[in-house]
């Protein structure tokens, strides 16, 4: 029964670590719109600063930089990384204390970053536009 407690705690703490990573990513995106570089083609600030009253247009523009699938996949990876770290720590005999919680949150944060980086380097390079074309072909 104790292993289930570690497993559930690991999932929750891994999700927490991943959510922290998401907030950091949103902050970085916001900061890049405050000081856009010359190479920035479209910035979040430019997307959101529209004077349109059509909410669908704003929603379409927000979807250019927000990807629900990527968000939920990264949450899942964070939960798995947290669960694995929690199980390893429980097998090492480490009790649930502040250090345990911090270690598992860090595993959810860094583990997701590591796994996504590994996938990016090993997976074939596909652009977002190519993915949209494939999705349209699947629908038809």
C-alpha positions in Angstrom: 0.0 0.0 0.0 2.9 2.4 0.7 4.1 2.1 -2.8 0.8 3.5 -4.1 1.2 6.6 -1.8 4.7 7.2 -3.3 3.3 6.6 -6.9 0.4 9.1 -6.4 2.7 11.6 -4.7 5.2 11.3 -7.6 2.5 11.8 -10.2 1.2 14.9 -8.5 4.7 16.3 -7.8 5.8 15.6 -11.3 2.8 17.4 -12.7 3.7 20.3 -10.4 7.2 20.4 -11.7 6.0 20.4 -15.3 3.5 23.2 -14.5 6.3 25.3 -13.1 8.2 24.6 -16.4 5.1 25.8 -18.4 4.9 29.0 -16.3 8.6 29.6 -16.9 8.1 29.1 -20.7 5.2 31.5 -20.8 7.3 34.0 -18.9 10.1 33.6 -21.4 7.6 34.0 -24.3 6.3 37.2 -22.7 9.8 38.6 -22.1 10.7 37.9 -25.7 7.8 40.1 -26.8 8.9 42.9 -24.6 12.3 43.0 -26.3 11.8 41.4 -29.7 14.8 40.8 -31.8 15.2 41.7 -35.5 14.8 38.0 -36.3 11.4 37.7 -34.6 8.8 37.3 -37.3 5.6 37.3 -35.2 5.5 38.0 -31.5 2.9 37.1 -29.0 2.4 40.7 -28.1 1.6 41.5 -31.8 -0.8 38.6 -31.9 -2.6 39.7 -28.8 -2.7 43.4 -29.5 -5.5 43.3 -32.0 -8.3 45.8 -32.2 -10.8 43.3 -33.4 -14.1 42.5 -31.7 -14.3 39.0 -33.2 -13.3 36.6 -30.5 -12.7 33.8 -33.1 -9.9 35.9 -34.7 -8.2 36.3 -31.4 -8.6 32.6 -30.6 -7.1 31.7 -33.9 -4.2 34.0 -33.3 -3.5 32.6 -29.8 -3.6 29.1 -31.2 -0.5 30.0 -33.4 1.7 29.8 -30.3 -0.3 27.5 -27.9 -0.5 23.8 -28.7 -2.9 21.8 -26.5 -1.5 18.5 -27.6 2.0 19.5 -26.7 0.8 20.9 -23.3 -1.0 17.7 -22.3 1.8 15.4 -23.6 4.4 17.4 -21.6 2.1 17.1 -18.5 1.9 13.4 -19.0 5.7 13.2 -19.4 6.1 15.2 -16.2 3.8 12.9 -14.3 5.7 9.8 -15.5 9.1 11.4 -14.6 7.8 12.3 -11.2 6.3 8.8 -10.6 9.6 7.2 -11.7 11.7 9.4 -9.4 9.3 8.8 -6.5 9.5 5.0 -7.0 13.3 5.2 -7.1 13.5 7.3 -4.0 11.1 5.0 -2.2 13.2 2.0 -3.1 16.2 3.9 -1.7 14.4 4.2 1.6 14.0 7.9 1.5 11.0 9.1 3.5 8.5 11.7 2.3 9.9 15.0 3.6 10.7 18.4 2.1 13.8 17.1 0.3 11.8 14.3 -1.2 9.1 16.7 -2.5 11.6 19.1 -3.9 13.5 16.2 -5.6 10.4 14.8 -7.3 9.3 18.3 -8.4 12.7 18.8 -9.9 12.5 15.4 -11.6 9.1 16.5 -13.2 10.7 19.7 -14.3 14.1 18.5 -15.6 12.9 15.0 -16.6 10.4 16.5 -19.0 13.0 18.8 -20.4 15.4 15.9 -20.8 12.9 13.6 -22.5 11.5 16.2 -24.8 15.1 17.2 -25.8 15.9 13.6 -26.5 12.8 13.2 -28.7 13.6 16.4 -30.6 17.1 15.2 -31.4 16.2 11.6 -32.3 12.8 12.2 -34.0 12.6 13.2 -37.6 12.5 17.0 -38.1 8.9 18.0 -39.1 7.6 21.5 -39.2 4.3 22.7 -37.8 3.1 23.4 -41.3 3.9 19.8 -42.4 1.9 18.5 -39.4 -1.1 20.6 -40.4 -1.0 19.3 -43.9 -0.9 15.7 -42.6 -3.8 16.4 -40.3 -5.8 17.9 -43.1 -5.1 14.8 -45.3 -6.3 12.5 -42.5 -9.6 14.4 -42.2 -10.2 14.1 -45.9 
